Each structure stands twice: as C-alpha cells, then as structure tokens.
Amino acid sequence: MKLACLFSGGKDSCLALHLAIKEGHDIKYLLNVFPENKDSWMFHKPDLRLLKRQAEELGIELIVKRSKGEEEKELDDLKNFILQVRDDIDGIVIGGIASSYQGTRIKKICDELGLKLIAPLWNIPSEEIWKKLFDFRFEVVLTKIACEGIGKEWIGRVINEKNFKELKRLSEKYKFRLDFEGGEAETAVLRMPGWKGIKINFNAVSENKYRHFMKIKKII
C-alpha cells in the first residue's frame, strides 16, 4: 500500500516506519504535526532541524503542520493535515504502542477518511520494542525527560543493551514505562538501517528536578 507515516523522529515512529517498509509498503510522506505549546496531548515536539535531517536520510518527503497543541482541537489539525495527502495514500502508519487516547482518535480519523491504520508496534511489550531496536542497530538518544528516576545525565546518551539494564532497573524502582508511552521521556533516532548516521552537539538543560531537555547546537 501507499502510506504516510506520522513521524516525530523518535524511536517508535522510526521503528514503525522501518517495519512497514520491510513489509513492502511504499511510504510516500512523513507527516509531522508540530505543537506550538511546550506539552501537547497528542504529539511530540522535536527539533525541526533534526527532523528535516532524518527525512533526508530516509529520502522521503517531509511535510510539517504547525498546531497550537490545544486538547481535541489538535485532532482537527491532524484530520485537515491528512486530508492534504488523502488522494495519494491508502493508509497511515503510526508508532503507537499502548496509548488508547492517541490510538482511538487517530483510528477514528482514518475511518472517516477511508484510510487503513497501520500500527506495527501496538500492544508489543516494552522490552520487545527495545529488543527490535537493538536487533536492527538503531541508535536512540533521550531528548526529553519528564519523570522521577531518570537523571539529566541520560539526555543525549545512546541507549544500548548494556545501559538498558540500568534503565530497566530504574523503571522498576520508580514505576515509569520503559517505552515512555506515558510521556516519561522523548527520544530521537540518530541511526537506523540505510542511514549514514547523524551526530549532534547539544546542551542538556533542566527546567526543574524532574524535567530535562536537549538543546541542539549543531547537527553534523
């Protein structure tokens, strides 16, 4: 099928995209709804420079739609956005894992527009998600932390099989989801199959004891 992918550049959307491509689907567009507020109900807020570089690595057209990020209203933004490419695609790929808030709303939009919803990661256990990322040699870093238990020192750190064990221990102690589906953290992919790879220079900035962010200075 010809598909568009809701794309944040994080581990889940990148992995879902990769699995859809492996299934033989033709990805026509990467769609990003960029919220203007700090915390959106539906969407991550990536660095747009990095997002564009990721799209270049993938060789897929990226289309960005800005949204005020207001609860429920951003669904109208998403529906109108998908309408722009509706005639060119058969379905939408998402990286959702367990968020019924996101999943049911996007499914409703797809049903209304006569599109298939492709969710390769839906209901896959957190550890299995990470295993797939390691098996496919994804390079994933944390770009935002918003929970107790993950310190500022994790910002920009590549998650590998070794330090994942420490992340798992922390999740068990502080009760955050390892897949970050609850908004505990956000990620960015710097390398995946077919990419030359991306390097970044950044500062780690803290807003308070439990909120830390990556501020990218340069993308190489």
N, C-alpha and C positions, 0 to 999 in steps of 0.2 A: 504493500500500500504506500501511497504518497502521504507523508506525515509532516506535521510541525511539532516541535518539541518546546514545551515550556521550560525555559533554560535560565538557571541562575548562575551556572558555572561552578556550583557546589558538587559534592560527591554524589548525591542522589540523582540529580538531573543528568550529570555526565555518565553515570553508570547506566541509568535507564536508556539514555541515548545510545550508548555502546551496545547494549543488549538488543535494542531494536534494530540497529544496523546489522548485527550478527544474524538476526532473524531474516534478513533480506529486504527490510523496508527501506524506502527511499526518503531520506529526510530533506525536505525542501526548505524549511525555515527553522531558525531558532527564535523563539518569541520570548521577550523579557518585559514584564510589567515592572517598572521601576518606581517604587513608592517614594514620594517626596518627604513623608514623615520618617522619623527615626525607626519606629517599630510598626510594621504592617501586620494586619491579621492574617494575610494570605501569602505575602511574598517576601523573599529575602531582599536585602539592599546591597548588591555587590558593588565593587569599584568598576565603573563603566569602562575605564581604560583596560583593565584586566579582562573584562567580559569580551571586549572587541578583539583582544589578542587571542583569547580562547577560540573565538569564532574563526579567526584567521587560521589557526592551527587545524581546525576542523574542516575548513573550506566550505562552510555552509553560511548562507545569508542570515545575518542577524538583524532583527527588527526590534526596536525598543519603544515601548509606550509608557509615558510618564503617567502616574496616578497620584492623587492626593493621599491614597492609602487609608481612606475612611472605611470603617467597617460596613460591609454589604455593598456600599457604593463602588468599591473596587471590583466587585463582581460584574457590574455593568461595564466598567472599563475593560475587563477581560473579555466579556462577550463581544463588545464592539471591536475589540482588537482582533479577535479570532475571525470575525466577520470579514475583515480586510483580506484574509487569505483563504476564506471558506471555499471558494470555487477552485482552488488549486490543490486541495488536500482531501484525504479520506478520513483522517483521524488526528488525534492529539496524543503525544507521549508526555507522561508526567513521571516525576521521580518520587511521588508519594509512597510512603511506607505504611502508615497507620493512622494518619490524621483524617478522621471522618469529616471534620469541619471543612478541610480543603477538598477531600475526595468527592463527597456528595455534591458539593457546589459545582465543581468542575464537570462531574458526570452529568448534572442537570443541564449545564450549558451545552455540552456535547450532544445530548439527546435532543435538545431544542433545535440544534443546528444540523442534525442528521449526521453527526460525526462519530466515529469509533473512539473510545477512550482506551489507550494502551498504557497500562501501569505495571511494568515488569517486576517492580520491587514490592508490590502490595502484599502485606502480611508476611514478608520474609523476616525472620528473626534478625536482630541487630548484629549478632556475631557473624551470621552468614553473609550479611551485607559487606561487612569488613573483610571477610574471607575472599569474597569475589573481587573486592578492590585490590587486595594483596595479590591474588592469583593473576589478575590482569595487569599488575605492576602500575597501578595508579599511584601518583604522588599527590597526597592530600594534606593540606595545612589548615589549621584553625584560623579564621579571620575575625571571629567574634565569640566572646564567652559571656553568658548571662545566667550563671548559676553558681551555687556554692560547690566547692570541691575541685574546680579546675582553675589553677592559678594563672596569673598573667604570663608566666614563663612558657605556657603552652601556645601562645599566639605565634604563628609562623612556623611552629615546629612540624616537620613532616611526620605523619603518623605511620609508623612501621610495625612489623609484627612484634618487635621487642618492646617498644614503649606502649603498644596497645594493651599489653598485660597490665601495665600500671594504670592506664586509663580505665580498664575494666575493674580493677581493684577500687579505684576512686568512685566509680559509678555504683558499685555495691555498697560502699560506705555512705555516700551522700545521696543515693537514690535518684540519680539523673539517668535518662535514657542514653544508652551507648550510641544510638543512631541519631541523637539530638532532635528527634521528631517533635519533642515538646518545646523547642525553641531554646534549649540549653546552650547551644553553640551553632555557629555557621562555619562553613568550610569553603575552600576553593581548590580546584584541581589544577596542578601545575604540569602534570604529565599523565598521559593515558595512551593506549595503543594508537600508533600512527602519528603522534606528535614528536616534534623535535625537542620540546620541553621549554618551560618558561622559568625564568629566575626573577626574583623581586628583591628590591631593597625597601625596608619598611621600618617604622617605629611602632612599638606597642604602647597604646595609650589606655589609661584607666579612667573610667568615669566614677566608679566607686569600688568598694571591696569586691563586688561580685560581677562587675561589668567591665570588660576589657575589649579593645578593638585594635585591628591592624590599620595603620595609616601608611599606605603605599607611597614611597618616594619616587621609585623608578622601576620600570619593567624592562627586563632585558630579554 
